[in-house]
Amino acid sequence: MATILLITVALCTVGYKMAGLLDLINIGPAAEERKLLGLTREEQQSSMQGMATKALKSIKDDTVKEVNSAFRDKATAAGILGNIEHETGGSFDSGQRQNGGGPGHGLFQMEGEMRKAYGDYLGMMEDTDSARNQISFMRSILNSPKLYDIGAGNRIKMFDAMATGKPDVIAEAFSNFVERPKAATAQNDKRKEAATRWFNKGDK
């Protein structure tokens, strides 16, 4: 009887370990996929939309956190966020591509010489593209012409705008003297409105 009991315990232990092993090597549908199997099509679509919304919120939250960390002044951070919101169409995604297939990339839709300078910066840092690195690069070129020169006059104008402590003034200056979009597509009013909204959120 004791022998039979020992064999039964051993078999149960092996079965338990095998189940754990299967989980470890991820055989079968992923956890989120398994949740969807018993749902109707409408419920599946709703659940998937919910997961996508959570993912987008996470990207946005991470970017906002990085901006607030890099630019400690609340008004300056809000001015930068107002521009990022506009440039990315609200995605706040560091991998954002330009609408229509243009060369713009990332939070600031960098292109041309600025994008090349950013690539050189990543090489120097021996790091990869990310929201943190894009924001760090932008902070560096606002403070010094070493990585990329926005122009001494433009840098002074940016400092003057930042000294006002007004997010809408900073947002417009950043657009005019750093981003420098074409006048027809600048939409500075939207950038200023977004900057003011971020400032009033009190996220800092």
TAZIZI-V512104 format. One record per residue. N is the residue number from 0. RES is the residue in one letter. OMEGA is omega in degrees with one decimal (none if undefined). Layout:
n->N res->RES omega->OMEGA
n->N res->RES omega->OMEGA
This chain:
n->0 res->M omega->178.8
n->1 res->A omega->179.9
n->2 res->T omega->179.3
n->3 res->I omega->-179.9
n->4 res->L omega->179.5
n->5 res->L omega->179.8
n->6 res->I omega->-179.8
n->7 res->T omega->178.6
n->8 res->V omega->-179.4
n->9 res->A omega->179.7
n->10 res->L omega->178.0
n->11 res->C omega->179.4
n->12 res->T omega->178.5
n->13 res->V omega->179.5
n->14 res->G omega->179.7
n->15 res->Y omega->-179.6
n->16 res->K omega->178.9
n->17 res->M omega->178.6
n->18 res->A omega->177.2
n->19 res->G omega->179.6
n->20 res->L omega->179.0
n->21 res->L omega->177.2
n->22 res->D omega->-177.8
n->23 res->L omega->-178.0
n->24 res->I omega->169.8
n->25 res->N omega->174.8
n->26 res->I omega->-179.6
n->27 res->G omega->-176.6
n->28 res->P omega->175.4
n->29 res->A omega->-175.3
n->30 res->A omega->-178.6
n->31 res->E omega->179.3
n->32 res->E omega->179.9
n->33 res->R omega->178.9
n->34 res->K omega->-175.4
n->35 res->L omega->-171.3
n->36 res->L omega->-176.5
n->37 res->G omega->-176.6
n->38 res->L omega->173.3
n->39 res->T omega->-179.2
n->40 res->R omega->179.9
n->41 res->E omega->179.0
n->42 res->E omega->177.6
n->43 res->Q omega->-179.9
n->44 res->Q omega->179.4
n->45 res->S omega->-179.8
n->46 res->S omega->179.9
n->47 res->M omega->177.0
n->48 res->Q omega->177.7
n->49 res->G omega->178.5
n->50 res->M omega->179.4
n->51 res->A omega->178.9
n->52 res->T omega->178.2
n->53 res->K omega->-179.4
n->54 res->A omega->179.2
n->55 res->L omega->178.9
n->56 res->K omega->179.2
n->57 res->S omega->178.1
n->58 res->I omega->-179.6
n->59 res->K omega->-179.1
n->60 res->D omega->179.9
n->61 res->D omega->-179.7
n->62 res->T omega->178.7
n->63 res->V omega->179.0
n->64 res->K omega->-179.5
n->65 res->E omega->178.9
n->66 res->V omega->-179.9
n->67 res->N omega->177.8
n->68 res->S omega->-177.1
n->69 res->A omega->-178.7
n->70 res->F omega->-171.3
n->71 res->R omega->177.6
n->72 res->D omega->-174.0
n->73 res->K omega->-178.3
n->74 res->A omega->179.0
n->75 res->T omega->178.4
n->76 res->A omega->179.9
n->77 res->A omega->177.6
n->78 res->G omega->177.6
n->79 res->I omega->-179.6
n->80 res->L omega->177.3
n->81 res->G omega->177.4
n->82 res->N omega->178.7
n->83 res->I omega->179.2
n->84 res->E omega->-178.4
n->85 res->H omega->-175.9
n->86 res->E omega->-178.2
n->87 res->T omega->-177.1
n->88 res->G omega->178.4
n->89 res->G omega->-179.1
n->90 res->S omega->-176.8
n->91 res->F omega->-175.4
n->92 res->D omega->-180.0
n->93 res->S omega->177.5
n->94 res->G omega->-176.4
n->95 res->Q omega->176.2
n->96 res->R omega->-178.8
n->97 res->Q omega->176.5
n->98 res->N omega->-180.0
n->99 res->G omega->175.8
n->100 res->G omega->178.1
n->101 res->G omega->-175.0
n->102 res->P omega->-176.9
n->103 res->G omega->-176.8
n->104 res->H omega->167.3
n->105 res->G omega->-174.5
n->106 res->L omega->-177.7
n->107 res->F omega->-179.4
n->108 res->Q omega->179.8
n->109 res->M omega->175.9
n->110 res->E omega->175.8
n->111 res->G omega->-175.7
n->112 res->E omega->178.9
n->113 res->M omega->179.8
n->114 res->R omega->177.0
n->115 res->K omega->179.4
n->116 res->A omega->177.7
n->117 res->Y omega->176.6
n->118 res->G omega->177.1
n->119 res->D omega->178.7
n->120 res->Y omega->177.6
n->121 res->L omega->177.9
n->122 res->G omega->179.4
n->123 res->M omega->-179.8
n->124 res->M omega->-174.8
n->125 res->E omega->-176.7
n->126 res->D omega->-177.8
n->127 res->T omega->-179.1
n->128 res->D omega->178.8
n->129 res->S omega->176.1
n->130 res->A omega->-179.1
n->131 res->R omega->-178.0
n->132 res->N omega->177.1
n->133 res->Q omega->179.9
n->134 res->I omega->177.4
n->135 res->S omega->177.3
n->136 res->F omega->-179.2
n->137 res->M omega->177.8
n->138 res->R omega->-179.6
n->139 res->S omega->-176.3
n->140 res->I omega->173.5
n->141 res->L omega->-176.2
n->142 res->N omega->-173.9
n->143 res->S omega->178.2
n->144 res->P omega->-172.8
n->145 res->K omega->-177.7
n->146 res->L omega->-179.8
n->147 res->Y omega->-174.2
n->148 res->D omega->175.9
n->149 res->I omega->-179.1
n->150 res->G omega->-177.6
n->151 res->A omega->179.2
n->152 res->G omega->179.2
n->153 res->N omega->178.8
n->154 res->R omega->178.4
n->155 res->I omega->178.7
n->156 res->K omega->176.8
n->157 res->M omega->178.5
n->158 res->F omega->178.5
n->159 res->D omega->179.4
n->160 res->A omega->179.7
n->161 res->M omega->-179.0
n->162 res->A omega->179.9
n->163 res->T omega->-177.3
n->164 res->G omega->-178.6
n->165 res->K omega->-176.1
n->166 res->P omega->-178.8
n->167 res->D omega->177.1
n->168 res->V omega->179.5
n->169 res->I omega->179.5
n->170 res->A omega->-179.2
n->171 res->E omega->178.4
n->172 res->A omega->179.3
n->173 res->F omega->177.7
n->174 res->S omega->-174.7
n->175 res->N omega->-170.3
n->176 res->F omega->178.8
n->177 res->V omega->179.5
n->178 res->E omega->179.3
n->179 res->R omega->175.7
n->180 res->P omega->175.0
n->181 res->K omega->-176.3
n->182 res->A omega->-176.7
n->183 res->A omega->-176.2
n->184 res->T omega->-175.1
n->185 res->A omega->-179.6
n->186 res->Q omega->-177.7
n->187 res->N omega->178.1
n->188 res->D omega->178.8
n->189 res->K omega->177.5
n->190 res->R omega->-179.0
n->191 res->K omega->178.7
n->192 res->E omega->-180.0
n->193 res->A omega->179.9
n->194 res->A omega->179.4
n->195 res->T omega->178.5
n->196 res->R omega->179.0
n->197 res->W omega->179.7
n->198 res->F omega->-177.7
n->199 res->N omega->177.7
n->200 res->K omega->-178.6
n->201 res->G omega->-178.5
n->202 res->D omega->-175.5
n->203 res->K omega->none
